[in-house]
Amino acid sequence: MGKRRRVAPELLLLSGAFFFIFLGPGSIQQHLDKILGDKRFYVLATVYLSFCFWRVFIGLTIRVLGEFLSELLGAATYVGFAAVLLCSRSWPVVIVAAAVWGWGACSFWITSQAQVLDATQRHGVSSGVLYTLVAVGQVVGVGLLALLAARVEPPAGWDVTHVLLGTCVVLGLPGLVLICLVPRRAAPPRSFSLSAFWAIARQRPVVLVGVLQFLAALSYGILLGVFSELARATTGGQVPAIAYYAARVPLVLPAAALGDRIGRGRVLKLSFLLAAGGILVGALWRSSPGISLAICAAAMAAQNLLVASNTMALMGDVARSGQRHLALGAAFLWRDLGVAIPLFVAGALKGFLPDAGDAASVAAVFRWALFGFAGVFVVSALLCDVLRRAVERHQAESRG
């Protein structure tokens, strides 16, 4: 591998690629209601269930395609999904495109994360940089698409959804160019076998991280599902959701770097307690729904991205270079399940409402869902202490 540089070009270029991918097509998730209506719950659930499946088997395609094509084709599926919706709203076509996007997202994320961890030494800082650029891209993208949806007059023959999707396609293309510029150097091969995957997946630190990832990812699923419906019923828009993306930007890098200093378990515990408190504010403070839901969104943002960035760093700590893609897959597959489940819950809850157009009944049902998720996050905070002890034991045994 040679001597590692202080600022790895892999980190900068791949983080830049993530910025453009989430500036454009990655941001369309929050606006799929305008394009697909209530079907968006099941389309997004398909994306994340496919993502989850490929967390286990992505080593097969990485071995065939290699690092470069795994990153490039994976990122291209983000752009491709927006392009498919631009051309067709056929239900079977959209579902197939969503499943392919799930593979691509998995390929892009795991290959890029493993490459960044291999190229850097301070795993917390490098994870924080990558996730910060994701957060910046996403908040600008979500806000830009909201602005376009509200104020831009579509060209003749188009409607507002064509404007949103066309914008996503164009904004995602520079990300593909940056991936082509990432230096490629000798690195341990990304091999795959189920036995090797399960050997890593059943290690105690990885199991505990996986459980926490599952519980943490509920917040993003809440945002796309339950929270989205509550915000629409009480405020008539998605301004609180934009607060979710905005709050992540200043928090991720310092918190990930803090994990290098005080331990990732302590940072994770704090993030879950913040999320629980924020959700309770959103559920209980009804006099100013816009403000309360913005606070709720910001707290969930802190939890979601701090857990993700510290998990990435932790997999760099506990796994060897050639096995990091397996460790990342084992830890993050639980995250994808955690996103998918609230989407199904949101779709089911709305389907059971006697009058889905009654804002008061929608808000009441979805507030009770938030209470349940707040309780889950309190339990998650307690599990972080167990994780911290397990990681310390694992590292002591590795040194021994």
C-alpha positions as a Markdown table, in Angstrom:
| # | Residue | x | y | z |
|---|---|---|---|---|
| 1 | Met | 0.0 | 0.0 | 0.0 |
| 2 | Gly | 2.9 | 2.3 | 0.6 |
| 3 | Lys | 3.0 | 5.4 | 2.8 |
| 4 | Arg | -0.4 | 6.9 | 3.4 |
| 5 | Arg | -0.8 | 10.6 | 2.6 |
| 6 | Arg | -2.3 | 13.1 | 5.0 |
| 7 | Val | -5.1 | 14.0 | 2.7 |
| 8 | Ala | -5.9 | 11.1 | 0.4 |
| 9 | Pro | -7.1 | 12.0 | -3.1 |
| 10 | Glu | -9.4 | 9.0 | -2.9 |
| 11 | Leu | -11.2 | 10.6 | 0.0 |
| 12 | Leu | -11.6 | 14.0 | -1.7 |
| 13 | Leu | -12.7 | 12.7 | -5.1 |
| 14 | Leu | -15.1 | 10.0 | -3.8 |
| 15 | Ser | -16.6 | 12.5 | -1.3 |
| 16 | Gly | -17.0 | 14.9 | -4.2 |
| 17 | Ala | -18.7 | 12.2 | -6.2 |
| 18 | Phe | -21.1 | 11.5 | -3.4 |
| 19 | Phe | -21.8 | 15.3 | -3.1 |
| 20 | Phe | -23.1 | 15.4 | -6.7 |
| 21 | Ile | -24.9 | 12.1 | -6.6 |
| 22 | Phe | -26.9 | 13.3 | -3.6 |
| 23 | Leu | -27.2 | 16.8 | -4.9 |
| 24 | Gly | -29.1 | 15.4 | -7.8 |
| 25 | Pro | -30.7 | 11.9 | -8.0 |
| 26 | Gly | -30.1 | 11.0 | -4.3 |
| 27 | Ser | -32.4 | 13.9 | -3.3 |
| 28 | Ile | -35.4 | 12.7 | -5.4 |
| 29 | Gln | -36.3 | 10.3 | -2.6 |
| 30 | Gln | -37.9 | 13.1 | -0.5 |
| 31 | His | -39.9 | 14.3 | -3.5 |
| 32 | Leu | -41.2 | 11.0 | -4.9 |
| 33 | Asp | -44.7 | 11.9 | -3.5 |
| 34 | Lys | -45.0 | 14.4 | -6.3 |
| 35 | Ile | -44.1 | 11.7 | -8.9 |
| 36 | Leu | -45.5 | 8.4 | -7.6 |
| 37 | Gly | -48.0 | 9.4 | -4.9 |
| 38 | Asp | -48.5 | 6.8 | -2.2 |
| 39 | Lys | -46.8 | 4.2 | -4.3 |
| 40 | Arg | -43.5 | 5.8 | -3.3 |
| 41 | Phe | -43.6 | 3.9 | 0.0 |
| 42 | Tyr | -43.3 | 0.6 | -1.8 |
| 43 | Val | -40.9 | 1.8 | -4.4 |
| 44 | Leu | -38.5 | 3.1 | -1.7 |
| 45 | Ala | -39.0 | -0.1 | 0.3 |
| 46 | Thr | -38.0 | -2.0 | -2.8 |
| 47 | Val | -34.8 | 0.1 | -3.1 |
| 48 | Tyr | -33.8 | -0.6 | 0.5 |
| 49 | Leu | -34.7 | -4.3 | 0.5 |
| 50 | Ser | -32.6 | -4.8 | -2.6 |
| 51 | Phe | -29.9 | -2.7 | -0.9 |
| 52 | Cys | -30.1 | -5.1 | 2.0 |
| 53 | Phe | -29.9 | -8.3 | -0.1 |
| 54 | Trp | -26.8 | -7.0 | -1.9 |
| 55 | Arg | -25.1 | -6.1 | 1.3 |
| 56 | Val | -24.5 | -9.9 | 1.6 |
| 57 | Phe | -23.7 | -10.7 | -2.0 |
| 58 | Ile | -22.1 | -7.5 | -3.3 |
| 59 | Gly | -18.7 | -9.1 | -3.1 |
| 60 | Leu | -19.6 | -11.3 | -6.1 |
| 61 | Thr | -20.2 | -8.3 | -8.4 |
| 62 | Ile | -17.2 | -6.4 | -6.9 |
| 63 | Arg | -15.0 | -9.4 | -7.7 |
| 64 | Val | -16.3 | -9.5 | -11.3 |
| 65 | Leu | -16.4 | -5.8 | -12.0 |
| 66 | Gly | -13.5 | -4.6 | -9.9 |
| 67 | Glu | -13.3 | -1.4 | -7.8 |
| 68 | Phe | -13.7 | 1.2 | -10.6 |
| 69 | Leu | -16.7 | -0.3 | -12.4 |
| 70 | Ser | -18.4 | -1.2 | -9.1 |
| 71 | Glu | -18.2 | 2.5 | -8.1 |
| 72 | Leu | -19.0 | 3.9 | -11.5 |
| 73 | Leu | -21.9 | 1.6 | -12.4 |
| 74 | Gly | -23.2 | 1.8 | -8.9 |
| 75 | Ala | -23.3 | 5.6 | -8.9 |
| 76 | Ala | -24.9 | 5.5 | -12.4 |
| 77 | Thr | -27.9 | 3.7 | -11.1 |
| 78 | Tyr | -28.9 | 6.8 | -9.1 |
| 79 | Val | -28.9 | 8.8 | -12.3 |
| 80 | Gly | -30.5 | 5.9 | -14.2 |
| 81 | Phe | -33.4 | 5.7 | -11.8 |
| 82 | Ala | -34.3 | 9.4 | -12.3 |
| 83 | Ala | -33.9 | 8.9 | -16.1 |
| 84 | Val | -36.3 | 5.9 | -16.0 |
| 85 | Leu | -38.9 | 7.9 | -14.2 |
| 86 | Leu | -38.4 | 10.7 | -16.7 |
| 87 | Cys | -39.3 | 8.3 | -19.5 |
| 88 | Ser | -41.8 | 6.0 | -18.0 |
| 89 | Arg | -44.1 | 5.7 | -14.9 |
| 90 | Ser | -45.1 | 2.1 | -15.7 |
| 91 | Trp | -45.4 | 0.3 | -12.4 |
| 92 | Pro | -43.3 | -2.9 | -13.4 |
| 93 | Val | -40.6 | -0.7 | -15.0 |
| 94 | Val | -40.4 | 1.5 | -11.9 |
| 95 | Ile | -40.1 | -1.5 | -9.5 |
| 96 | Val | -37.4 | -3.1 | -11.6 |
| 97 | Ala | -35.5 | 0.2 | -11.7 |
| 98 | Ala | -35.8 | 0.5 | -7.9 |
| 99 | Ala | -34.4 | -3.0 | -7.4 |
| 100 | Val | -31.5 | -2.2 | -9.8 |
| 101 | Trp | -30.9 | 1.1 | -7.9 |
| 102 | Gly | -30.7 | -0.9 | -4.7 |
| 103 | Trp | -27.8 | -3.0 | -6.2 |
| 104 | Gly | -26.1 | 0.1 | -7.5 |
| 105 | Ala | -26.4 | 2.0 | -4.2 |
| 106 | Cys | -24.9 | -1.0 | -2.4 |
| 107 | Ser | -22.0 | -1.3 | -4.9 |
| 108 | Phe | -21.2 | 2.4 | -4.8 |
| 109 | Trp | -21.3 | 2.8 | -1.1 |
| 110 | Ile | -19.5 | -0.4 | 0.0 |
| 111 | Thr | -16.7 | -0.1 | -2.6 |
| 112 | Ser | -16.1 | 3.6 | -2.0 |
| 113 | Gln | -16.2 | 3.2 | 1.8 |
| 114 | Ala | -13.7 | 0.4 | 1.8 |
| 115 | Gln | -11.4 | 2.3 | -0.5 |
| 116 | Val | -11.5 | 5.4 | 1.7 |
| 117 | Leu | -10.8 | 3.3 | 4.8 |
| 118 | Asp | -7.9 | 1.6 | 3.1 |
| 119 | Ala | -6.4 | 4.9 | 2.0 |
| 120 | Thr | -6.6 | 6.8 | 5.3 |
| 121 | Gln | -5.5 | 6.3 | 8.9 |
| 122 | Arg | -8.0 | 8.5 | 10.9 |
| 123 | His | -11.1 | 6.6 | 10.1 |
| 124 | Gly | -13.4 | 8.9 | 12.1 |
| 125 | Val | -12.2 | 12.0 | 10.3 |
| 126 | Ser | -12.3 | 10.4 | 6.8 |
| 127 | Ser | -15.8 | 8.9 | 7.5 |
| 128 | Gly | -16.9 | 12.4 | 8.7 |
| 129 | Val | -15.6 | 14.1 | 5.5 |
| 130 | Leu | -17.4 | 11.7 | 3.3 |
| 131 | Tyr | -20.7 | 11.9 | 5.2 |
| 132 | Thr | -20.5 | 15.6 | 5.4 |
| 133 | Leu | -20.3 | 16.0 | 1.7 |
| 134 | Val | -23.3 | 13.6 | 1.4 |
| 135 | Ala | -25.2 | 15.8 | 3.8 |
| 136 | Val | -24.3 | 19.1 | 2.1 |
| 137 | Gly | -25.3 | 17.6 | -1.3 |
| 138 | Gln | -28.5 | 16.3 | 0.0 |
| 139 | Val | -29.7 | 19.4 | 1.8 |
| 140 | Val | -28.9 | 21.6 | -1.2 |
| 141 | Gly | -30.6 | 19.1 | -3.5 |
| 142 | Val | -33.7 | 18.7 | -1.4 |
| 143 | Gly | -34.1 | 22.4 | -1.0 |
| 144 | Leu | -33.4 | 23.1 | -4.7 |
| 145 | Leu | -36.0 | 20.5 | -5.8 |
| 146 | Ala | -38.6 | 22.0 | -3.4 |
| 147 | Leu | -37.9 | 25.5 | -4.9 |
| 148 | Leu | -38.2 | 24.2 | -8.4 |
| 149 | Ala | -41.5 | 22.4 | -7.6 |
| 150 | Ala | -42.9 | 25.6 | -6.2 |
| 151 | Arg | -41.7 | 28.3 | -8.6 |
| 152 | Val | -40.5 | 27.0 | -11.9 |
| 153 | Glu | -42.9 | 27.0 | -14.9 |
| 154 | Pro | -42.3 | 23.7 | -16.8 |
| 155 | Pro | -41.6 | 24.0 | -20.6 |
| 156 | Ala | -44.3 | 23.1 | -23.1 |
| 157 | Gly | -45.1 | 19.4 | -23.0 |
| 158 | Trp | -43.5 | 18.9 | -19.5 |
| 159 | Asp | -45.0 | 19.0 | -16.0 |
| 160 | Val | -43.2 | 19.8 | -12.8 |
| 161 | Thr | -42.1 | 16.2 | -12.3 |
| 162 | His | -40.2 | 16.2 | -15.5 |
| 163 | Val | -38.4 | 19.4 | -14.4 |
| 164 | Leu | -37.4 | 17.7 | -11.1 |
| 165 | Leu | -36.2 | 14.5 | -12.7 |
| 166 | Gly | -34.3 | 16.2 | -15.5 |
| 167 | Thr | -32.5 | 18.4 | -13.0 |
| 168 | Cys | -31.6 | 15.3 | -11.0 |
| 169 | Val | -30.1 | 13.6 | -14.0 |
| 170 | Val | -28.0 | 16.7 | -15.0 |
| 171 | Leu | -26.7 | 17.3 | -11.4 |
| 172 | Gly | -25.7 | 13.7 | -11.0 |
| 173 | Leu | -23.4 | 13.5 | -14.0 |
| 174 | Pro | -20.3 | 15.4 | -12.5 |
| 175 | Gly | -20.2 | 12.7 | -9.8 |
| 176 | Leu | -19.6 | 10.1 | -12.5 |
| 177 | Val | -16.8 | 12.1 | -13.9 |
| 178 | Leu | -15.1 | 12.4 | -10.4 |
| 179 | Ile | -15.2 | 8.7 | -10.0 |
| 180 | Cys | -13.2 | 8.3 | -13.2 |
| 181 | Leu | -10.5 | 10.5 | -11.7 |
| 182 | Val | -10.0 | 8.5 | -8.5 |
| 183 | Pro | -6.4 | 7.0 | -8.5 |
| 184 | Arg | -6.3 | 3.3 | -8.6 |
| 185 | Arg | -3.4 | 1.6 | -6.7 |
| 186 | Ala | -2.6 | -1.9 | -5.6 |
| 187 | Ala | -4.9 | -3.1 | -2.8 |
| 188 | Pro | -6.0 | -6.4 | -1.4 |
| 189 | Pro | -8.6 | -8.1 | -3.6 |
| 190 | Arg | -12.2 | -7.8 | -2.6 |
| 191 | Ser | -12.9 | -11.5 | -2.4 |
| 192 | Phe | -16.2 | -13.1 | -1.5 |
| 193 | Ser | -17.5 | -16.2 | 0.1 |
| 194 | Leu | -20.5 | -16.7 | 2.3 |
| 195 | Ser | -18.4 | -18.4 | 4.9 |
| 196 | Ala | -16.1 | -15.4 | 5.1 |
| 197 | Phe | -19.0 | -13.1 | 5.2 |
| 198 | Trp | -20.8 | -14.9 | 8.1 |
| 199 | Ala | -17.5 | -15.3 | 10.0 |
| 200 | Ile | -17.3 | -11.5 | 10.1 |
| 201 | Ala | -21.1 | -10.9 | 10.5 |
| 202 | Arg | -21.3 | -13.0 | 13.6 |
| 203 | Gln | -18.5 | -11.2 | 15.5 |
| 204 | Arg | -20.0 | -9.6 | 18.6 |
| 205 | Pro | -19.0 | -6.0 | 17.7 |
| 206 | Val | -20.4 | -6.3 | 14.2 |
| 207 | Val | -23.6 | -7.9 | 15.4 |
| 208 | Leu | -24.1 | -5.1 | 18.0 |
| 209 | Val | -23.3 | -2.4 | 15.4 |
| 210 | Gly | -25.7 | -4.1 | 13.0 |
| 211 | Val | -28.5 | -3.9 | 15.6 |
| 212 | Leu | -27.8 | -0.3 | 16.3 |
| 213 | Gln | -27.6 | 0.5 | 12.6 |
| 214 | Phe | -31.1 | -1.1 | 12.2 |
| 215 | Leu | -32.5 | 1.0 | 15.0 |
| 216 | Ala | -30.8 | 4.2 | 13.9 |
| 217 | Ala | -32.0 | 3.8 | 10.3 |
| 218 | Leu | -35.5 | 3.8 | 11.5 |
| 219 | Ser | -35.1 | 7.6 | 11.7 |
| 220 | Tyr | -34.5 | 7.9 | 7.9 |
| 221 | Gly | -37.4 | 5.6 | 7.2 |
| 222 | Ile | -39.5 | 7.7 | 9.6 |
| 223 | Leu | -38.5 | 10.8 | 7.6 |
| 224 | Leu | -39.5 | 9.3 | 4.3 |
| 225 | Gly | -42.7 | 7.8 | 5.6 |
| 226 | Val | -44.3 | 8.6 | 8.9 |
| 227 | Phe | -42.7 | 12.0 | 9.4 |
| 228 | Ser | -43.4 | 13.0 | 5.8 |
| 229 | Glu | -47.1 | 12.3 | 6.2 |
| 230 | Leu | -47.2 | 14.1 | 9.6 |
| 231 | Ala | -45.4 | 17.2 | 8.2 |
| 232 | Arg | -47.8 | 17.3 | 5.2 |
| 233 | Ala | -50.8 | 17.0 | 7.4 |
| 234 | Thr | -49.8 | 19.7 | 9.9 |
| 235 | Thr | -47.7 | 22.2 | 7.9 |
| 236 | Gly | -48.8 | 21.5 | 4.4 |
| 237 | Gly | -45.2 | 21.1 | 3.1 |
| 238 | Gln | -41.8 | 19.6 | 3.6 |
| 239 | Val | -39.9 | 22.5 | 5.3 |
| 240 | Pro | -39.4 | 20.4 | 8.5 |
| 241 | Ala | -37.9 | 17.6 | 6.4 |
| 242 | Ile | -35.4 | 20.1 | 4.9 |
| 243 | Ala | -34.4 | 20.8 | 8.5 |
| 244 | Tyr | -33.5 | 17.1 | 8.8 |
| 245 | Tyr | -30.9 | 17.5 | 6.0 |
| 246 | Ala | -29.6 | 20.9 | 7.1 |
| 247 | Ala | -28.9 | 19.8 | 10.7 |
| 248 | Arg | -26.5 | 17.1 | 9.6 |
| 249 | Val | -24.1 | 19.4 | 7.9 |
| 250 | Pro | -22.3 | 21.0 | 10.9 |
| 251 | Leu | -22.6 | 17.9 | 13.1 |
| 252 | Val | -21.1 | 15.0 | 11.2 |
| 253 | Leu | -17.4 | 15.8 | 10.9 |
| 254 | Pro | -16.8 | 17.1 | 14.5 |
| 255 | Ala | -18.8 | 14.1 | 15.9 |
| 256 | Ala | -17.0 | 11.6 | 13.8 |
| 257 | Ala | -13.6 | 13.1 | 14.8 |
| 258 | Leu | -14.8 | 13.0 | 18.4 |
| 259 | Gly | -15.3 | 9.3 | 18.0 |
| 260 | Asp | -11.5 | 9.0 | 17.3 |
| 261 | Arg | -10.9 | 10.6 | 20.7 |
| 262 | Ile | -13.5 | 9.5 | 23.2 |
| 263 | Gly | -14.7 | 6.3 | 21.6 |
| 264 | Arg | -17.4 | 5.6 | 19.1 |
| 265 | Gly | -19.7 | 4.0 | 21.6 |
| 266 | Arg | -20.1 | 7.2 | 23.6 |
| 267 | Val | -20.9 | 9.3 | 20.5 |
| 268 | Leu | -23.5 | 6.7 | 19.4 |
| 269 | Lys | -25.2 | 6.8 | 22.8 |
| 270 | Leu | -25.5 | 10.6 | 22.7 |
| 271 | Ser | -26.9 | 10.5 | 19.2 |
| 272 | Phe | -29.7 | 8.1 | 20.2 |
| 273 | Leu | -30.6 | 10.2 | 23.2 |
| 274 | Leu | -30.8 | 13.3 | 21.0 |
| 275 | Ala | -33.1 | 11.5 | 18.6 |
| 276 | Ala | -35.4 | 10.2 | 21.4 |
| 277 | Gly | -35.7 | 13.7 | 22.8 |
| 278 | Gly | -36.3 | 15.3 | 19.4 |
| 279 | Ile | -39.1 | 12.9 | 18.5 |
| 280 | Leu | -40.9 | 13.5 | 21.8 |
| 281 | Val | -40.7 | 17.3 | 21.1 |
| 282 | Gly | -42.3 | 16.6 | 17.6 |
| 283 | Ala | -45.0 | 14.4 | 19.1 |
| 284 | Leu | -45.9 | 16.6 | 22.1 |
| 285 | Trp | -45.5 | 20.2 | 21.0 |
| 286 | Arg | -48.6 | 20.9 | 18.9 |
| 287 | Ser | -49.0 | 24.6 | 19.1 |
| 288 | Ser | -46.2 | 25.3 | 16.6 |
| 289 | Pro | -46.0 | 22.2 | 14.4 |
| 290 | Gly | -43.5 | 23.7 | 12.0 |
| 291 | Ile | -41.0 | 24.5 | 14.7 |
| 292 | Ser | -41.6 | 21.3 | 16.7 |
| 293 | Leu | -41.2 | 19.0 | 13.7 |
| 294 | Ala | -38.1 | 20.9 | 12.6 |
| 295 | Ile | -36.6 | 20.2 | 16.0 |
| 296 | Cys | -37.6 | 16.6 | 15.7 |
| 297 | Ala | -36.1 | 16.4 | 12.2 |
| 298 | Ala | -32.8 | 17.9 | 13.4 |
| 299 | Ala | -32.5 | 15.4 | 16.3 |
| 300 | Met | -33.2 | 12.5 | 14.0 |
| 301 | Ala | -30.6 | 13.9 | 11.6 |
| 302 | Ala | -27.9 | 14.0 | 14.2 |
| 303 | Gln | -28.6 | 10.4 | 15.2 |
| 304 | Asn | -28.9 | 9.0 | 11.7 |
| 305 | Leu | -25.7 | 10.3 | 10.2 |
| 306 | Leu | -23.6 | 10.1 | 13.4 |
| 307 | Val | -24.4 | 6.4 | 13.7 |
| 308 | Ala | -23.6 | 5.9 | 10.0 |
| 309 | Ser | -20.3 | 7.7 | 10.0 |
| 310 | Asn | -19.1 | 6.2 | 13.3 |
| 311 | Thr | -20.1 | 2.7 | 12.1 |
| 312 | Met | -18.1 | 3.2 | 8.9 |
| 313 | Ala | -15.1 | 4.2 | 11.0 |
| 314 | Leu | -15.6 | 1.3 | 13.4 |
| 315 | Met | -15.5 | -1.2 | 10.6 |
| 316 | Gly | -12.2 | 0.3 | 9.6 |
| 317 | Asp | -11.0 | -0.2 | 13.2 |
| 318 | Val | -12.1 | -3.9 | 13.6 |
| 319 | Ala | -11.6 | -5.3 | 10.1 |
| 320 | Arg | -8.5 | -5.9 | 8.0 |
| 321 | Ser | -8.1 | -4.1 | 4.7 |
| 322 | Gly | -9.2 | -7.0 | 2.4 |
| 323 | Gln | -12.2 | -7.8 | 4.5 |
| 324 | Arg | -13.6 | -4.3 | 5.1 |
| 325 | His | -16.2 | -4.6 | 2.3 |
| 326 | Leu | -17.6 | -7.7 | 4.1 |
| 327 | Ala | -17.6 | -6.0 | 7.4 |
| 328 | Leu | -19.4 | -2.9 | 5.9 |
| 329 | Gly | -21.9 | -5.2 | 4.3 |
| 330 | Ala | -22.6 | -7.1 | 7.5 |
| 331 | Ala | -23.1 | -3.9 | 9.5 |
| 332 | Phe | -25.0 | -1.9 | 7.1 |
| 333 | Leu | -27.5 | -4.5 | 5.8 |
| 334 | Trp | -29.4 | -4.0 | 9.1 |
| 335 | Arg | -29.5 | -0.3 | 8.3 |
| 336 | Asp | -31.4 | -1.0 | 5.1 |
| 337 | Leu | -34.0 | -3.1 | 6.9 |
| 338 | Gly | -34.4 | -0.2 | 9.3 |
| 339 | Val | -35.2 | 2.2 | 6.5 |
| 340 | Ala | -37.6 | -0.2 | 4.7 |
| 341 | Ile | -39.8 | -1.1 | 7.8 |
| 342 | Pro | -41.1 | 2.4 | 8.6 |
| 343 | Leu | -41.9 | 2.9 | 4.9 |
| 344 | Phe | -44.2 | -0.2 | 5.0 |
| 345 | Val | -45.6 | 1.1 | 8.4 |
| 346 | Ala | -46.4 | 4.5 | 6.8 |
| 347 | Gly | -48.1 | 2.9 | 3.8 |
| 348 | Ala | -50.1 | 0.6 | 6.1 |
| 349 | Leu | -51.1 | 3.3 | 8.5 |
| 350 | Lys | -52.3 | 5.5 | 5.8 |
| 351 | Gly | -54.2 | 2.6 | 4.2 |
| 352 | Phe | -56.1 | 2.0 | 7.5 |
| 353 | Leu | -57.2 | 5.6 | 8.0 |
| 354 | Pro | -60.9 | 6.0 | 7.5 |
| 355 | Asp | -60.3 | 9.4 | 5.9 |
| 356 | Ala | -56.8 | 9.9 | 4.6 |
| 357 | Gly | -57.7 | 13.4 | 3.7 |
| 358 | Asp | -58.5 | 14.4 | 7.2 |
| 359 | Ala | -55.4 | 16.2 | 8.5 |
| 360 | Ala | -56.4 | 15.8 | 12.2 |
| 361 | Ser | -56.8 | 12.0 | 12.0 |
| 362 | Val | -53.6 | 11.6 | 10.0 |
| 363 | Ala | -51.6 | 13.7 | 12.5 |
| 364 | Ala | -53.1 | 11.8 | 15.5 |
| 365 | Val | -52.2 | 8.3 | 14.1 |
| 366 | Phe | -48.7 | 9.3 | 13.1 |
| 367 | Arg | -47.9 | 11.0 | 16.4 |
| 368 | Trp | -48.5 | 7.7 | 18.2 |
| 369 | Ala | -46.0 | 6.1 | 15.8 |
| 370 | Leu | -43.5 | 8.7 | 16.9 |
| 371 | Phe | -43.9 | 7.8 | 20.5 |
| 372 | Gly | -43.1 | 4.2 | 19.7 |
| 373 | Phe | -39.9 | 5.2 | 17.8 |
| 374 | Ala | -38.8 | 7.4 | 20.7 |
| 375 | Gly | -38.9 | 4.4 | 23.1 |
| 376 | Val | -36.9 | 2.4 | 20.6 |
| 377 | Phe | -34.1 | 5.0 | 20.6 |
| 378 | Val | -33.9 | 5.1 | 24.4 |
| 379 | Val | -33.3 | 1.3 | 24.4 |
| 380 | Ser | -30.7 | 1.8 | 21.6 |
| 381 | Ala | -28.8 | 4.3 | 23.8 |
| 382 | Leu | -28.4 | 1.6 | 26.5 |
| 383 | Leu | -27.1 | -0.9 | 23.9 |
| 384 | Cys | -24.3 | 1.5 | 23.0 |
| 385 | Asp | -22.6 | 0.8 | 26.4 |
| 386 | Val | -22.7 | -2.9 | 25.5 |
| 387 | Leu | -21.1 | -2.2 | 22.1 |
| 388 | Arg | -18.3 | -0.1 | 23.6 |
| 389 | Arg | -17.3 | -3.0 | 25.9 |
| 390 | Ala | -17.5 | -5.5 | 23.1 |
| 391 | Val | -15.2 | -3.4 | 20.9 |
| 392 | Glu | -12.7 | -3.0 | 23.6 |
| 393 | Arg | -12.6 | -6.7 | 24.2 |
| 394 | His | -12.3 | -7.5 | 20.5 |
| 395 | Gln | -9.4 | -5.1 | 20.1 |
| 396 | Ala | -7.7 | -6.5 | 23.2 |
| 397 | Glu | -8.0 | -10.0 | 21.8 |
| 398 | Ser | -6.7 | -8.9 | 18.4 |
| 399 | Arg | -3.6 | -7.3 | 20.0 |
| 400 | Gly | -3.1 | -10.4 | 22.1 |
